[in-house]
Amino acid sequence: LEGGTYIALKGRVPVKVTGSVIKGQRLVAGPNGTAQAAMGNNADVFAIALATNEDAGVKLVECVIL
């Protein structure tokens, strides 16, 4: 798509994540187009983290899109 936005529909892709994340943790939509770790039983999960990153800021984390 020329001049468009890349979107992953399924598979292993880097995802912008806000806040710390632990390998195997489920992710939901977060602020400003990023993802964040899901708390409790959340039905809006779209990915699972494949790496741990304790940084509280925004970073890229490899994830599996469900």
GUDRENRO-471065 format. One record per residue (C-alpha): residue number from 1; residue in one letter; x negated, y negated, z. Coordinates in steps of 0.02 Angstrom, whole numbers, padded with zeros to 5 digits, m for minus. Layout:
BEGIN
<atom><seq>NUM</seq><type>A</type><c1>X</c1><c2>Y</c2><c3>Z</c3></atom>
...
This chain:
BEGIN
<atom><seq>1</seq><type>L</type><c1>00000</c1><c2>00000</c2><c3>00000</c3></atom>
<atom><seq>2</seq><type>E</type><c1>m00085</c1><c2>m00158</c2><c3>m00058</c3></atom>
<atom><seq>3</seq><type>G</type><c1>m00091</c1><c2>m00291</c2><c3>00079</c3></atom>
<atom><seq>4</seq><type>G</type><c1>00014</c1><c2>m00182</c2><c3>00195</c3></atom>
<atom><seq>5</seq><type>T</type><c1>m00011</c1><c2>m00103</c2><c3>00365</c3></atom>
<atom><seq>6</seq><type>Y</type><c1>m00082</c1><c2>00073</c2><c3>00385</c3></atom>
<atom><seq>7</seq><type>I</type><c1>00031</c1><c2>00190</c2><c3>00482</c3></atom>
<atom><seq>8</seq><type>A</type><c1>m00008</c1><c2>00367</c2><c3>00539</c3></atom>
<atom><seq>9</seq><type>L</type><c1>00138</c1><c2>00487</c2><c3>00531</c3></atom>
<atom><seq>10</seq><type>K</type><c1>00052</c1><c2>00642</c2><c3>00601</c3></atom>
<atom><seq>11</seq><type>G</type><c1>m00122</c1><c2>00708</c2><c3>00644</c3></atom>
<atom><seq>12</seq><type>R</type><c1>m00282</c1><c2>00651</c2><c3>00731</c3></atom>
<atom><seq>13</seq><type>V</type><c1>m00308</c1><c2>00464</c2><c3>00719</c3></atom>
<atom><seq>14</seq><type>P</type><c1>m00387</c1><c2>00323</c2><c3>00820</c3></atom>
<atom><seq>15</seq><type>V</type><c1>m00254</c1><c2>00228</c2><c3>00919</c3></atom>
<atom><seq>16</seq><type>K</type><c1>m00271</c1><c2>00057</c2><c3>01003</c3></atom>
<atom><seq>17</seq><type>V</type><c1>m00238</c1><c2>00090</c2><c3>01187</c3></atom>
<atom><seq>18</seq><type>T</type><c1>m00215</c1><c2>m00037</c2><c3>01329</c3></atom>
<atom><seq>19</seq><type>G</type><c1>m00270</c1><c2>00021</c2><c3>01502</c3></atom>
<atom><seq>20</seq><type>S</type><c1>m00361</c1><c2>00177</c2><c3>01557</c3></atom>
<atom><seq>21</seq><type>V</type><c1>m00315</c1><c2>00345</c2><c3>01480</c3></atom>
<atom><seq>22</seq><type>I</type><c1>m00362</c1><c2>00524</c2><c3>01522</c3></atom>
<atom><seq>23</seq><type>K</type><c1>m00384</c1><c2>00666</c2><c3>01397</c3></atom>
<atom><seq>24</seq><type>G</type><c1>m00217</c1><c2>00757</c2><c3>01377</c3></atom>
<atom><seq>25</seq><type>Q</type><c1>m00114</c1><c2>00609</c2><c3>01439</c3></atom>
<atom><seq>26</seq><type>R</type><c1>00043</c1><c2>00566</c2><c3>01340</c3></atom>
<atom><seq>27</seq><type>L</type><c1>00056</c1><c2>00392</c2><c3>01261</c3></atom>
<atom><seq>28</seq><type>V</type><c1>00202</c1><c2>00275</c2><c3>01232</c3></atom>
<atom><seq>29</seq><type>A</type><c1>00217</c1><c2>00106</c2><c3>01145</c3></atom>
<atom><seq>30</seq><type>G</type><c1>00136</c1><c2>m00034</c2><c3>01244</c3></atom>
<atom><seq>31</seq><type>P</type><c1>00111</c1><c2>m00222</c2><c3>01231</c3></atom>
<atom><seq>32</seq><type>N</type><c1>00056</c1><c2>m00311</c2><c3>01071</c3></atom>
<atom><seq>33</seq><type>G</type><c1>00064</c1><c2>m00158</c2><c3>00957</c3></atom>
<atom><seq>34</seq><type>T</type><c1>m00046</c1><c2>m00049</c2><c3>01066</c3></atom>
<atom><seq>35</seq><type>A</type><c1>m00010</c1><c2>00113</c2><c3>01159</c3></atom>
<atom><seq>36</seq><type>Q</type><c1>m00018</c1><c2>00145</c2><c3>01346</c3></atom>
<atom><seq>37</seq><type>A</type><c1>m00014</c1><c2>00297</c2><c3>01458</c3></atom>
<atom><seq>38</seq><type>A</type><c1>00161</c1><c2>00366</c2><c3>01491</c3></atom>
<atom><seq>39</seq><type>M</type><c1>00220</c1><c2>00367</c2><c3>01672</c3></atom>
<atom><seq>40</seq><type>G</type><c1>00333</c1><c2>00511</c2><c3>01731</c3></atom>
<atom><seq>41</seq><type>N</type><c1>00450</c1><c2>00600</c2><c3>01610</c3></atom>
<atom><seq>42</seq><type>N</type><c1>00464</c1><c2>00479</c2><c3>01466</c3></atom>
<atom><seq>43</seq><type>A</type><c1>00557</c1><c2>00532</c2><c3>01307</c3></atom>
<atom><seq>44</seq><type>D</type><c1>00471</c1><c2>00398</c2><c3>01201</c3></atom>
<atom><seq>45</seq><type>V</type><c1>00302</c1><c2>00488</c2><c3>01191</c3></atom>
<atom><seq>46</seq><type>F</type><c1>00223</c1><c2>00479</c2><c3>01018</c3></atom>
<atom><seq>47</seq><type>A</type><c1>00044</c1><c2>00540</c2><c3>01047</c3></atom>
<atom><seq>48</seq><type>I</type><c1>m00076</c1><c2>00636</c2><c3>01160</c3></atom>
<atom><seq>49</seq><type>A</type><c1>m00249</c1><c2>00568</c2><c3>01201</c3></atom>
<atom><seq>50</seq><type>L</type><c1>m00397</c1><c2>00676</c2><c3>01147</c3></atom>
<atom><seq>51</seq><type>A</type><c1>m00526</c1><c2>00577</c2><c3>01247</c3></atom>
<atom><seq>52</seq><type>T</type><c1>m00544</c1><c2>00493</c2><c3>01417</c3></atom>
<atom><seq>53</seq><type>N</type><c1>m00580</c1><c2>00307</c2><c3>01429</c3></atom>
<atom><seq>54</seq><type>E</type><c1>m00574</c1><c2>00216</c2><c3>01597</c3></atom>
<atom><seq>55</seq><type>D</type><c1>m00590</c1><c2>00041</c2><c3>01520</c3></atom>
<atom><seq>56</seq><type>A</type><c1>m00441</c1><c2>m00068</c2><c3>01570</c3></atom>
<atom><seq>57</seq><type>G</type><c1>m00446</c1><c2>m00171</c2><c3>01410</c3></atom>
<atom><seq>58</seq><type>V</type><c1>m00394</c1><c2>m00131</c2><c3>01232</c3></atom>
<atom><seq>59</seq><type>K</type><c1>m00497</c1><c2>00003</c2><c3>01145</c3></atom>
<atom><seq>60</seq><type>L</type><c1>m00483</c1><c2>00139</c2><c3>01013</c3></atom>
<atom><seq>61</seq><type>V</type><c1>m00450</c1><c2>00316</c2><c3>01076</c3></atom>
<atom><seq>62</seq><type>E</type><c1>m00434</c1><c2>00469</c2><c3>00964</c3></atom>
<atom><seq>63</seq><type>C</type><c1>m00259</c1><c2>00543</c2><c3>00982</c3></atom>
<atom><seq>64</seq><type>V</type><c1>m00143</c1><c2>00671</c2><c3>00905</c3></atom>
<atom><seq>65</seq><type>I</type><c1>00014</c1><c2>00592</c2><c3>00835</c3></atom>
<atom><seq>66</seq><type>L</type><c1>00165</c1><c2>00704</c2><c3>00870</c3></atom>
